Amino acid sequence: MPADDFTAYVMDCLNAARVGPVTRERLFSGSGLRIDGELFGVILRGTLFFVVDDQTRPRFIDAGMGPFRYSRKDVQRSIERWYELPEDVLLDAADLREWVHDALAASRRTAKPEKPKQARVKKPAAKESAVKKAVKKPAVKKPVAKRRSRST
């Protein structure tokens, strides 16, 4: 199934499960899925992944699912935050609703706290630097070196 068709299918399943107003946004080479601003899932390469944490990961592993994997420079890497959703979950609205709520809870538990905004330090006003430039130092004349004549 082409990626666009799969994304439309996932959105239809989420709407049918009435999990809330799901918004889709461009994320990496796929789509991010959000409810009330919380990122709970991604669709990458025609596969649906949900956010997991230590509490929800065993459920995915028990279902035989694994984390998102990619290769870079002959090295296989995996992202343990994202696990593939079992296909049969999409077919059962009640199951899907439960898995989405678990993913939202995992997303909230693993969210990084926002950094407090630092107060900006104001630069000195332009007037101060203009005043400094306006005050001129007296010119100092340097003595001219005398030329020596060469005798031939």
Phi, psi and chi 1 to 4 in degrees:
 res  aa     phi    psi   chi1   chi2   chi3   chi4
   1 MET       -  128.7  178.6 -179.0  -59.3      -
   2 PRO   -59.5  152.7  -22.6   31.4      -      -
   3 ALA   -57.4  -41.8      -      -      -      -
   4 ASP   -64.7  -39.4  -70.3  -21.6      -      -
   5 ASP   -66.2  -41.0  -68.7  -15.5      -      -
   6 PHE   -65.1  -40.8 -178.2   71.0      -      -
   7 THR   -61.8  -43.4  -58.3      -      -      -
   8 ALA   -62.8  -41.0      -      -      -      -
   9 TYR   -61.9  -45.4  170.5   68.5      -      -
  10 VAL   -62.1  -43.8  168.2      -      -      -
  11 MET   -62.8  -38.9  -66.9  -58.1  -72.1      -
  12 ASP   -63.0  -43.1  -72.8  -15.9      -      -
  13 CYS   -63.8  -41.9  -69.0      -      -      -
  14 LEU   -65.7  -39.6  -68.8  168.4      -      -
  15 ASN   -65.1  -40.7  -72.9  -26.7      -      -
  16 ALA   -66.3  -32.5      -      -      -      -
  17 ALA   -78.8   -9.9      -      -      -      -
  18 ARG    52.4   53.1  -61.4  178.8 -170.5 -162.7
  19 VAL   -84.5   -9.7  -66.5      -      -      -
  20 GLY   130.6  177.4      -      -      -      -
  21 PRO   -73.3  101.8   24.6  -29.8      -      -
  22 VAL   -88.0  127.9  177.9      -      -      -
  23 THR  -108.7  146.8   57.4      -      -      -
  24 ARG  -116.3  137.5 -176.0  174.2   58.1  106.1
  25 GLU  -137.0  157.5   63.7 -174.0   27.2      -
  26 ARG   -69.4  129.8 -172.4  108.4  179.3  107.4
  27 LEU  -145.3  118.9 -174.9   69.3      -      -
  28 PHE    52.8 -123.6  -54.6  115.2      -      -
  29 SER  -103.9   19.5   60.0      -      -      -
  30 GLY  -139.7 -140.6      -      -      -      -
  31 SER  -131.5  139.9  -62.1      -      -      -
  32 GLY   -98.5  143.2      -      -      -      -
  33 LEU  -114.5  127.9  -56.1  173.4      -      -
  34 ARG  -129.6  149.4  -67.9 -176.8 -175.6  -89.7
  35 ILE  -129.8  125.1  -66.2  178.1      -      -
  36 ASP    50.6   40.0  -64.5  -29.2      -      -
  37 GLY    82.9   -8.1      -      -      -      -
  38 GLU   -89.5  123.1  -67.1  -77.9  -20.7      -
  39 LEU   -79.5  114.9 -175.8   67.0      -      -
  40 PHE  -116.2  -16.8   70.8   91.8      -      -
  41 GLY  -154.3  160.3      -      -      -      -
  42 VAL  -138.7  148.4  -67.1      -      -      -
  43 ILE  -113.5  113.7  -59.3  170.6      -      -
  44 LEU  -130.5  129.7  -64.3  166.2      -      -
  45 ARG    53.6   39.8  -58.4  179.2 -169.6  146.9
  46 GLY    72.7   22.2      -      -      -      -
  47 THR  -131.3  141.0  -54.4      -      -      -
  48 LEU   -97.6  126.4  177.1   58.8      -      -
  49 PHE  -120.3  142.1  -63.0   90.5      -      -
  50 PHE  -114.4  155.3  -85.3    3.8      -      -
  51 VAL   -69.6  137.0  173.6      -      -      -
  52 VAL  -129.5  163.1  -60.4      -      -      -
  53 ASP  -140.7 -170.5   63.6   -1.4      -      -
  54 ASP   -62.4  -27.0  -68.0  -23.4      -      -
  55 GLN   -77.8  -36.1  -68.1  179.6   24.2      -
  56 THR   -99.5  -18.9   58.8      -      -      -
  57 ARG   -55.4  -43.1 -171.4  174.8  -67.7  110.5
  58 PRO   -57.0  -33.1  -25.8   33.8      -      -
  59 ARG   -63.8  -40.0 -174.7  175.2 -173.9 -173.4
  60 PHE   -69.7  -41.9  -74.3   82.7      -      -
  61 ILE   -64.4  -42.0  -67.1  170.1      -      -
  62 ASP   -61.2  -30.2  -69.6  -15.6      -      -
  63 ALA   -83.9    1.3      -      -      -      -
  64 GLY    83.1   16.5      -      -      -      -
  65 MET   -95.4  156.7  -60.6  -66.5  103.6      -
  66 GLY  -127.7  175.9      -      -      -      -
  67 PRO   -76.6  167.1   28.9  -33.8      -      -
  68 PHE   -66.5  131.2  171.8   69.1      -      -
  69 ARG  -125.9  147.6  -64.6 -179.0 -165.9  -79.7
  70 TYR  -149.7  161.1   67.2   95.8      -      -
  71 SER  -111.9  141.8  -63.3      -      -      -
  72 ARG  -146.1  121.4  176.8  148.6  -54.0  170.4
  73 LYS    50.4   54.4  -64.9 -175.0  180.0 -179.1
  74 ASP    62.1   20.0  -60.2  -33.1      -      -
  75 VAL  -121.9  128.6  176.4      -      -      -
  76 GLN   -86.0  125.2 -177.2   83.6    2.8      -
  77 ARG  -119.9  152.4  -61.4 -179.2 -169.3 -115.2
  78 SER  -133.0  147.1   61.3      -      -      -
  79 ILE  -106.0  106.9  -51.8  -69.1      -      -
  80 GLU   -73.1   -8.7  -68.0  -66.0  -39.3      -
  81 ARG   -78.5  -23.9  178.4  175.2  164.7   82.0
  82 TRP  -117.8  121.9  -60.2  101.1      -      -
  83 TYR  -119.8  145.2  -93.6   70.2      -      -
  84 GLU   -66.3  137.8 -175.5  177.0   -8.1      -
  85 LEU   -85.1  133.7 -174.1   72.2      -      -
  86 PRO   -60.1  139.0  -21.1   30.4      -      -
  87 GLU   -58.5  -39.3 -106.3 -175.8   73.1      -
  88 ASP   -67.0  -19.0   59.0  -30.2      -      -
  89 VAL   -66.1  -35.3  171.7      -      -      -
  90 LEU   -64.3  -24.2  -75.4  172.5      -      -
  91 LEU   -83.8  -16.4  -57.4  173.9      -      -
  92 ASP  -115.7  110.2 -174.9  -23.6      -      -
  93 ALA   -59.0  -41.8      -      -      -      -
  94 ALA   -65.0  -43.3      -      -      -      -
  95 ASP   -62.3  -46.2  -95.1   -3.6      -      -
  96 LEU   -60.1  -43.8 -178.9   56.8      -      -
  97 ARG   -58.0  -43.8 -162.2  170.4   22.7 -101.7
  98 GLU   -65.0  -44.4 -174.7  178.9  -31.8      -
  99 TRP   -66.4  -37.2  -74.7   69.7      -      -
 100 VAL   -65.1  -44.6  167.1      -      -      -
 101 HIS   -62.8  -38.5  -70.7  -60.9      -      -
 102 ASP   -64.2  -40.3  -72.2  -11.7      -      -
 103 ALA   -66.3  -39.7      -      -      -      -
 104 LEU   -63.3  -42.5  -77.7  167.9      -      -
 105 ALA   -64.3  -41.3      -      -      -      -
 106 ALA   -64.4  -38.7      -      -      -      -
 107 SER   -62.6  -42.4  178.5      -      -      -
 108 ARG   -67.2  -39.4  -70.1 -178.0 -170.5  116.3
 109 ARG   -68.5  -31.6  -74.1 -169.9  -63.0  -94.2
 110 THR   -99.6    1.1   59.9      -      -      -
 111 ALA   -65.3  139.1      -      -      -      -
 112 LYS   -77.1  136.4  -66.9  179.5 -177.2  177.0
 113 PRO   -65.7  144.7   18.5  -25.0      -      -
 114 GLU   -69.8  139.3  -71.7 -174.0   28.5      -
 115 LYS   -76.1  137.5  -66.9  179.8 -177.5  177.6
 116 PRO   -67.3  142.5   20.3  -27.6      -      -
 117 LYS   -72.9  133.0  -68.3 -175.4  179.2 -179.7
 118 GLN   -86.8  144.6  -64.6  178.3  -10.7      -
 119 ALA   -68.9  137.4      -      -      -      -
 120 ARG   -78.6  137.1  -63.7  178.4  104.4 -176.3
 121 VAL   -86.5  125.2  177.4      -      -      -
 122 LYS   -78.1  140.1  -68.5 -175.3  178.9 -179.5
 123 LYS   -78.2  153.9  -66.2 -178.6  179.8  178.9
 124 PRO   -59.2  145.9    1.7   -3.2      -      -
 125 ALA   -63.9  154.4      -      -      -      -
 126 ALA   -63.6  -27.9      -      -      -      -
 127 LYS   -62.7  -41.6  -68.1  178.2 -175.6  176.4
 128 GLU   -61.0  -45.3  -68.0  175.9   21.0      -
 129 SER   -69.6  -31.5   58.5      -      -      -
 130 ALA   -67.6  -37.8      -      -      -      -
 131 VAL   -65.4  -41.9  170.0      -      -      -
 132 LYS   -62.5  -38.8  -72.5 -179.3 -176.6  176.7
 133 LYS   -70.7  -30.6  -71.8 -180.0 -177.8  176.1
 134 ALA   -70.8  -31.0      -      -      -      -
 135 VAL   -78.3  112.8  176.8      -      -      -
 136 LYS  -100.1  143.9  -67.3 -176.5  179.2 -179.8
 137 LYS   -83.7  147.4  -65.4 -178.5 -178.5  177.7
 138 PRO   -65.0  143.6   17.1  -24.7      -      -
 139 ALA   -72.9  134.7      -      -      -      -
 140 VAL  -109.0  126.0  177.5      -      -      -
 141 LYS   -89.4  130.4  -69.6 -171.7  177.3 -177.7
 142 LYS   -92.1  142.4  -65.2 -177.7 -178.4  179.0
 143 PRO   -66.1  143.2   18.0  -24.7      -      -
 144 VAL   -84.4  132.7  177.5      -      -      -
 145 ALA   -71.2  138.1      -      -      -      -
 146 LYS   -78.6  144.0  -66.2 -178.4 -178.6  179.7
 147 ARG   -88.5  138.6  -70.2 -171.8  176.4 -167.5
 148 ARG   -96.8  136.5  -67.5 -173.9 -172.8  175.2
 149 SER   -83.9  146.4   61.3      -      -      -
 150 ARG   -97.2  135.0  -67.9 -172.8 -174.5 -178.9
 151 SER   -96.5  138.1   28.1      -      -      -
 152 THR  -104.1      -   44.3      -      -      -
